[in-house]
Amino acid sequence: MFNTKTIRGREQRTAWILIIPALLMLLFVFGYPIIRAFWLSLFTQNLGTRLQPVFSGFDNYARMAGDGRFWQSFWVTIIFTVSSVILELLLGLAIALILNQKFFGRGLVRTSAIIPWALPTALIGLAWAWIFNDQFGIVNDILLRLGIINTGINWLGDPTLAMFAVIFADVWKTTPFISILLLAGLQSISPDLYEAHSIDGATPWQNFRKITLPLLLPQILIAMLFRFAQAFGVFDLIQVMTGGGPGGATEVVSLYIYSTVMRYLDFGYGSALVVVTFLLLVLAVAIASFLLNKTRARTGTT
């Protein structure tokens, strides 16, 4: 007879042999840039030092604490991320529930629904910038034809409306991604559960509340985790649509970091911004992963 411990030890060694190349690749691709950024953040290197690195310890991080523009961009990022992710989850769930039903042409509709997400983000940003254009945009044209407004609205020139416009564009592009993830979760729920529940006289709302939502919760949290990380680091969509304006109303952290490094050539402070943003994102992802694991343990899913 084979020794169980020996077999388990061989399986573990084989698993490590297969995993180590991927871990080394991850360390090289993700670990080295972060370590390098942290090292650069300990130096002051900008036009004031003629781009020569001068060791300054944690002065860049102390500077960040009093940087009003950074905190403004941070809160803009939070508003954008939370608003877009919530709307995408609600709309994505609704679309997934519709696409999960049986109707003529369902396959074609499912394929078409993913097109916005598959298109390049920069192209989407350019398209929506023209759609919300105050002189030639189709949004103003429709509102004028309906008599809702008398003159064109400067959507991208007003701080509140500009934030609305970029959130709307992001929701339009990435909601299909959420709907596909949730649709896959809906497909894994056995129809027998609904049939058994319906025999007991359950209504469609009760089926959704008692069966669909609890079993779909892990997929919802996974979708939220993916979208939160993507939305927190958004760059190209806002850069193309507003460039962070007007007056910094849509300037997210990634745009501020870009301006700090590429426009003002402040490499040391820009590196500190990268490190802090990365740590905040890791913290948020860790919290979401913890909630996901607790949900999986409670629902008995894997």
C-alpha positions in Angstrom: 0.0 0.0 0.0 1.1 3.5 -0.8 1.9 5.9 2.1 -0.7 8.7 2.1 1.7 11.2 3.5 4.3 10.3 0.8 1.7 10.8 -2.0 0.5 14.1 -0.5 4.1 15.3 -0.2 4.8 14.5 -3.9 1.7 16.3 -4.9 2.7 19.4 -2.9 6.2 19.3 -4.4 4.7 19.0 -7.9 2.3 21.9 -7.2 5.2 24.1 -6.0 7.3 23.2 -9.1 4.4 24.3 -11.3 3.6 27.4 -9.3 7.1 28.8 -8.8 7.6 30.0 -12.5 4.3 31.9 -12.3 5.2 33.4 -8.9 8.6 34.5 -10.2 7.0 36.1 -13.1 4.5 38.0 -10.9 7.3 39.2 -8.6 9.2 40.4 -11.6 6.2 42.1 -13.3 4.5 43.5 -10.2 6.9 43.3 -7.4 10.0 45.0 -8.9 8.1 48.2 -10.1 6.6 48.7 -6.6 9.9 48.2 -4.9 11.6 50.5 -7.4 8.9 53.1 -6.8 9.3 52.9 -3.1 13.1 53.4 -3.4 12.6 56.4 -5.7 10.1 57.9 -3.2 12.9 58.2 -0.7 14.6 60.7 -2.9 13.8 64.2 -4.0 14.3 64.3 -7.8 12.8 67.2 -9.7 13.7 70.3 -11.6 14.7 72.0 -8.3 17.5 69.4 -7.9 18.3 69.5 -11.7 16.8 66.0 -11.8 19.6 64.7 -9.6 18.3 62.4 -6.8 18.9 63.7 -3.3 18.1 61.4 -0.4 15.2 62.9 1.6 13.8 59.9 3.6 10.1 60.2 4.1 9.8 63.9 3.2 7.7 63.1 0.1 5.2 61.2 2.3 5.1 64.1 4.7 4.5 66.5 1.8 1.6 64.4 0.7 -0.2 64.8 4.0 -0.5 68.6 3.3 -1.1 68.3 -0.5 -4.6 69.6 -1.0 -4.6 68.7 -4.7 -3.8 65.1 -3.8 -6.6 64.8 -1.4 -9.0 66.4 -3.8 -8.0 63.9 -6.5 -8.3 61.1 -3.9 -11.9 62.0 -3.1 -12.7 62.5 -6.8 -11.4 58.9 -7.3 -13.6 57.6 -4.4 -16.7 59.3 -5.8 -16.1 58.1 -9.3 -15.3 54.5 -8.2 -18.2 54.1 -5.7 -20.8 55.7 -8.0 -19.7 53.8 -11.2 -19.4 50.4 -9.4 -22.8 50.6 -7.7 -24.5 51.6 -10.9 -22.7 48.9 -12.9 -23.6 46.2 -10.4 -27.3 47.2 -10.4 -27.6 47.5 -14.1 -25.4 44.4 -14.7 -27.6 42.3 -12.5 -30.7 43.5 -14.3 -29.2 42.8 -17.7 -27.9 39.4 -16.5 -31.4 38.4 -15.3 -32.9 39.4 -18.7 -30.2 37.5 -20.7 -30.8 34.5 -18.5 -34.3 34.2 -19.8 -35.3 32.2 -22.8 -36.3 34.3 -25.8 -35.8 34.4 -29.6 -32.4 35.6 -30.6 -30.9 35.3 -27.1 -27.5 34.2 -28.4 -27.3 37.3 -30.7 -28.3 39.6 -27.9 -25.7 38.1 -25.5 -23.0 38.6 -28.1 -24.0 42.1 -28.9 -24.2 43.0 -25.2 -20.4 42.6 -24.8 -19.4 44.9 -27.6 -19.2 48.1 -25.5 -16.8 46.4 -23.1 -14.7 45.0 -26.0 -14.1 48.4 -27.6 -10.9 50.4 -26.7 -11.5 52.7 -23.8 -9.7 55.7 -25.4 -12.1 55.4 -28.4 -15.1 55.2 -26.1 -13.9 58.3 -24.3 -13.5 60.2 -27.6 -17.0 59.1 -28.7 -18.6 60.2 -25.5 -16.7 63.5 -25.5 -18.4 64.3 -28.8 -21.8 63.0 -27.6 -21.6 65.4 -24.7 -20.2 68.3 -26.8 -22.1 71.5 -26.0 -22.3 72.6 -29.6 -22.4 69.4 -31.7 -23.3 66.7 -29.2 -26.3 64.4 -29.8 -27.4 64.8 -26.1 -28.0 68.5 -26.4 -29.6 68.0 -29.9 -32.1 65.5 -28.5 -32.9 67.7 -25.5 -33.4 70.8 -27.8 -35.7 68.9 -30.1 -37.8 67.7 -27.2 -38.0 71.2 -25.9 -36.5 70.3 -22.5 -33.7 72.9 -22.8 -33.5 76.2 -24.8 -29.8 76.3 -25.2 -27.0 73.8 -25.3 -25.6 72.6 -21.9 -21.8 72.6 -21.4 -21.7 69.1 -20.0 -17.9 68.8 -19.9 -17.4 72.4 -18.7 -19.4 72.2 -15.5 -17.8 70.4 -12.6 -20.9 68.5 -11.5 -22.1 67.7 -15.0 -18.5 66.6 -16.1 -18.4 64.1 -13.3 -21.8 62.8 -14.3 -20.7 62.5 -17.9 -17.5 60.5 -17.1 -19.4 58.2 -14.8 -22.1 57.7 -17.4 -19.5 56.8 -20.0 -17.8 54.4 -17.7 -21.0 52.7 -16.7 -22.0 52.3 -20.4 -18.7 50.7 -21.2 -18.2 48.3 -18.3 -21.7 47.2 -17.3 -21.5 44.4 -20.0 -18.5 43.0 -18.2 -20.5 42.8 -14.9 -23.5 41.3 -16.7 -21.4 38.5 -18.3 -19.8 37.6 -14.9 -23.2 37.5 -13.2 -24.8 35.7 -16.1 -22.2 32.9 -15.7 -23.2 32.7 -12.0 -26.9 32.5 -12.9 -26.2 29.7 -15.3 -24.7 27.7 -12.5 -27.9 27.8 -10.4 -29.9 24.6 -10.8 -33.5 25.2 -12.2 -34.7 22.4 -9.8 -34.3 24.9 -6.9 -36.7 27.3 -8.5 -39.2 24.5 -9.3 -39.1 23.1 -5.8 -39.6 26.6 -4.4 -42.4 27.4 -6.8 -44.3 24.2 -5.7 -44.3 25.7 -2.2 -46.1 28.8 -3.6 -43.1 31.1 -3.9 -43.4 34.2 -6.0 -40.7 35.3 -8.5 -39.6 38.0 -6.1 -39.3 35.4 -3.3 -37.3 33.1 -5.7 -34.9 36.0 -6.4 -34.5 36.9 -2.7 -34.3 33.4 -1.3 -32.4 31.6 -4.1 -30.9 33.8 -6.7 -29.4 36.5 -4.6 -27.8 34.3 -1.9 -26.2 31.9 -4.5 -25.1 34.8 -6.7 -23.6 36.8 -3.9 -20.0 35.4 -4.4 -20.1 36.3 -8.1 -21.4 39.8 -7.2 -18.5 40.3 -4.8 -16.0 39.0 -7.4 -17.4 41.4 -10.0 -17.3 44.2 -7.5 -13.6 43.4 -6.7 -12.6 43.5 -10.3 -14.4 46.7 -11.1 -13.3 48.5 -8.0 -9.7 47.8 -8.8 -10.2 48.9 -12.4 -12.3 52.0 -11.6 -9.8 53.1 -8.9 -7.0 53.2 -11.4 -9.0 54.8 -14.3 -6.9 57.0 -16.6 -7.6 56.8 -20.3 -11.4 57.4 -20.2 -11.2 60.6 -18.1 -8.0 61.8 -19.8 -9.7 61.7 -23.2 -13.0 63.1 -22.1 -12.0 65.9 -19.7 -8.3 65.8 -19.0 -9.2 66.0 -15.3 -11.1 69.3 -15.7 -12.8 71.6 -15.3 -10.8 72.9 -12.4 -9.8 69.4 -11.3 -13.4 68.3 -10.8 -12.7 65.0 -12.6 -8.9 64.7 -11.8 -8.5 61.2 -10.3 -5.3 60.1 -8.6 -3.9 58.5 -11.7 -4.2 61.7 -13.6 -2.5 63.6 -10.8 0.3 61.2 -10.7 0.7 61.5 -14.5 0.9 65.3 -14.2 3.3 65.2 -11.3 5.7 62.9 -13.2 5.3 63.7 -16.8 4.4 67.4 -16.7 6.3 68.7 -13.6 9.1 66.0 -13.7 8.8 65.5 -10.0 9.8 61.9 -10.0 10.4 61.4 -6.2 7.0 62.8 -5.2 5.3 61.0 -8.0 6.8 57.7 -6.8 5.5 58.4 -3.3 2.0 59.0 -4.8 2.3 55.6 -6.6 3.2 53.7 -3.5 0.5 55.2 -1.3 -2.2 54.7 -4.0 -1.0 51.1 -4.4 -1.2 50.4 -0.7 -4.7 51.9 -0.5 -5.8 49.7 -3.4 -4.3 46.6 -1.8 -6.1 47.4 1.5 -9.4 47.8 -0.3 -8.9 44.5 -2.2 -7.9 42.7 1.0 -11.1 43.8 2.7 -13.2 42.8 -0.3 -11.4 39.4 -0.5 -12.1 38.9 3.2 -15.8 39.6 2.7 -15.8 37.2 -0.3 -14.3 34.4 1.7 -16.8 34.9 4.5 -19.6 34.8 2.0 -18.4 31.7 0.3 -18.0 30.0 3.7 -21.6 31.0 4.7 -23.2 29.9 1.4 -21.0 26.8 1.0 -19.7 27.8 -2.4 -16.2 27.5 -3.8 
